[in-house]
């Protein structure tokens, strides 16, 4: 039976370097914001967009309301736009 230590070799050769990635805090550093930093950044972006939009508004009321409800509907009214005179 072959024994590596007889030839001066190690019994087990690791392919992974001796770096313990989970104990190194620099290993998990990223260029992307996350956690509380991400929340603050997104809130600042959202606030800036709202402020920019408010600066562009030129009307007194920013809310647009449409009244499309028909109070009365009669069958003869559907041809009103085609008639010139009353029926």
N, C-alpha and C positions, 0 to 999 in steps of 0.2 A: 504494500500500500504506500502511496506517495504522501509524504509529509513535507509541506513547504518550508517548515522551520529547519529541516535538515540541509536545505540549500541556502539558508540564510535569508529566506523570504518571510514576510509576515503571513500569518495564518489567514487573516482576513484583511483585504484591501478595500477601504472605503472609496467609493467614487464621489461622494459628496464631500466637499471641503468642510473643515471644522467650523463653519460659520453657523451660529445658532440664530436663525432669522427671526424667531419669535421673541427673542430677548433684545434684539437691536431695535431701538425706536426709530432710527433713521431709515430702516428698511421699509417702513410703512408710510413714509412721508410721500405726499402726492402734490401735484400741481393743481389739483381740483379742490375747491372748497367743499367742506362737508360739516355736518353737525351744526353747531350754533353759528359758525362763521357763514355757512351757506344760507341759513335762515335770515341773518342780518343783511347779507348781500342781496338776496332776492327781495326783501322788504324795501331796501333802499332803491333798487331798480324800479319796483312797482310804484313807489311814492314819486320817484322822478318822472315816470311816464304819466302819472296822473297830474302832476304839477305842470308838465309841458302841455298836456291836453287842455287843462283849465286856462292856461295862458292864451291858447288859441281860440277859446270860445268868445263869440262876440254878441250872443243873444242874452237876454235877461233871464230866461228860463231854460235850463239845460235839458229838461224832460220833454220829450215829444209824445203827445197824446193824439190818437186818431179815433174819431167817432165814426165807426162804420156800422153801427147798429141801426137797422131799419125800424122806424116806429110803426109804420103800417105797410102792409104789402097786399096789393090787389093785383089780380091777373091783368087788368087793363093797363096798369102802370108800366109793364115791361115794354110796351110799344110807345111810351111817351116820347122817347128821343126820336122816333121816326115820324111822329105826327107834327104838323105845323099848327093845326087848329084843334079846338076841343072836339070831342066826339059828339 
